[in-house]
Amino acid sequence: MLLTPEDITAIWLSLKIALTATAIALPFGFITAWLIVFKTFRGKIVLEVLINLPLTLPPVVIGYFLLLLLGKNGWIGELLNKSGFPVIFTWKAAVIASATVGFPLLVRSIRLGMESIDLQLIEASRTLGASWPDSLLTIILPQSLRGIIAGSSLMFARSLGEFGATIIVAGNIPGRTQTIPLAIYDYASSPSSGKMALTLCIISVVISVAVLLLHEVLGKQLDRRSFL
């Protein structure tokens, strides 16, 4: 069946939200993983618990907490409203929700990549006079690329399918905040729109498969370079 203009908007909006959430979270995820792997400080366990907490909480709970924080009565939401940049019930709220839910997956993948780095390489660079920024850019970052790619792929896919937190903070407004999962939910609620729901499901599967294939291709290219 042909897609409606609202369906096409939902597809592009889903891609836009997933890409934006991944791009915004990536530097913070890299820094967080670096702190956990290479730094020792008080409260490290607390930080790890807070980072992984979204994996154990229902997305609706995360969405409600974000609503309290970013709503008109929340201290961040109040500042944003006074500045003329409201977030609630906009696509920006969907970005924040997706970034919050997918952040633990991003950090965990990058962390696994960093933990596989040979510490002797870093120690050798420091012995030769390299500063921490130099070691970070020349050793840690290149050696973590596979984890960065894996984490970005997982977070993009997770953001693409985000539903619970998004519907709480962004709503389900066709043409404005309605993403693919929200559109599928609307169609699935109507017995006469089953074919449209199936169409969007197939499109979602195709996008996810494309992301996974891209991840595998990039991973194999990195493996080939490591053997050269």
URVENRA-V428038 format. One record per residue. N is the residue number from 1. PHI is phi in degrees with one decimal (none if undefined). Layout:
N_PHI / N_PHI
This chain:
1_none / 2_-71.8 / 3_-80.4 / 4_-80.9 / 5_-56.8 / 6_-66.2 / 7_-67.1 / 8_-63.2 / 9_-62.7 / 10_-63.4 / 11_-65.5 / 12_-65.5 / 13_-67.0 / 14_-62.4 / 15_-64.6 / 16_-63.2 / 17_-65.9 / 18_-64.1 / 19_-66.2 / 20_-65.0 / 21_-62.1 / 22_-66.6 / 23_-64.8 / 24_-70.4 / 25_-77.4 / 26_-58.4 / 27_-63.9 / 28_-68.3 / 29_-65.7 / 30_-65.4 / 31_-63.8 / 32_-63.7 / 33_-63.2 / 34_-63.4 / 35_-62.8 / 36_-67.3 / 37_-81.3 / 38_-109.4 / 39_-121.0 / 40_-118.5 / 41_-156.5 / 42_-69.6 / 43_87.2 / 44_-63.9 / 45_-64.8 / 46_-62.0 / 47_-61.8 / 48_-64.4 / 49_-64.2 / 50_-64.6 / 51_-66.5 / 52_-85.5 / 53_-58.1 / 54_-60.3 / 55_-73.3 / 56_-100.6 / 57_-85.6 / 58_-61.5 / 59_-55.7 / 60_-63.6 / 61_-65.1 / 62_-61.0 / 63_-62.5 / 64_-68.2 / 65_-62.6 / 66_-65.1 / 67_-64.0 / 68_-65.5 / 69_-79.8 / 70_-102.1 / 71_-70.1 / 72_-61.4 / 73_-92.5 / 74_-79.0 / 75_-69.0 / 76_-76.0 / 77_-61.8 / 78_-65.2 / 79_-65.1 / 80_-66.1 / 81_-65.2 / 82_-66.5 / 83_-83.6 / 84_82.7 / 85_-127.0 / 86_-66.4 / 87_-113.0 / 88_-59.5 / 89_63.3 / 90_-130.5 / 91_-67.1 / 92_-64.7 / 93_-64.6 / 94_-65.8 / 95_-63.8 / 96_-62.7 / 97_-63.3 / 98_-65.5 / 99_-65.5 / 100_-67.7 / 101_-71.1 / 102_-89.2 / 103_-58.6 / 104_-59.4 / 105_-65.3 / 106_-64.5 / 107_-63.5 / 108_-63.5 / 109_-67.2 / 110_-65.3 / 111_-61.9 / 112_-61.9 / 113_-65.7 / 114_-70.2 / 115_-68.7 / 116_-87.2 / 117_-73.8 / 118_-70.6 / 119_-64.4 / 120_-65.6 / 121_-64.8 / 122_-68.6 / 123_-63.4 / 124_-64.3 / 125_-65.9 / 126_-68.8 / 127_-64.3 / 128_-80.4 / 129_100.5 / 130_-73.9 / 131_-81.2 / 132_-61.3 / 133_-60.3 / 134_-65.6 / 135_-63.8 / 136_-64.8 / 137_-80.7 / 138_-98.3 / 139_-121.4 / 140_-64.8 / 141_-63.0 / 142_-61.9 / 143_-72.7 / 144_-99.3 / 145_-59.5 / 146_-62.4 / 147_-66.4 / 148_-64.4 / 149_-64.4 / 150_-62.9 / 151_-64.8 / 152_-65.3 / 153_-65.1 / 154_-63.3 / 155_-68.3 / 156_-61.6 / 157_-64.1 / 158_-65.3 / 159_-66.2 / 160_-64.2 / 161_-102.5 / 162_-65.0 / 163_-130.9 / 164_-59.2 / 165_-70.3 / 166_-66.2 / 167_-68.0 / 168_-76.3 / 169_-95.2 / 170_-112.0 / 171_77.7 / 172_-130.6 / 173_-100.7 / 174_-57.1 / 175_84.8 / 176_-125.9 / 177_-128.8 / 178_-77.1 / 179_-101.2 / 180_-58.2 / 181_-59.1 / 182_-69.0 / 183_-66.1 / 184_-61.1 / 185_-60.1 / 186_-63.4 / 187_-66.6 / 188_-66.4 / 189_-76.3 / 190_-111.7 / 191_-59.7 / 192_-85.9 / 193_-115.0 / 194_-62.4 / 195_-67.1 / 196_-67.5 / 197_-63.1 / 198_-65.0 / 199_-61.3 / 200_-67.9 / 201_-62.6 / 202_-63.9 / 203_-62.4 / 204_-62.9 / 205_-63.5 / 206_-61.2 / 207_-63.3 / 208_-63.6 / 209_-63.3 / 210_-62.4 / 211_-65.2 / 212_-66.1 / 213_-64.3 / 214_-62.0 / 215_-61.1 / 216_-66.1 / 217_-63.8 / 218_-63.7 / 219_-63.6 / 220_-67.7 / 221_-64.6 / 222_-65.3 / 223_-64.5 / 224_-66.6 / 225_-66.1 / 226_-68.9 / 227_-89.4 / 228_-81.8
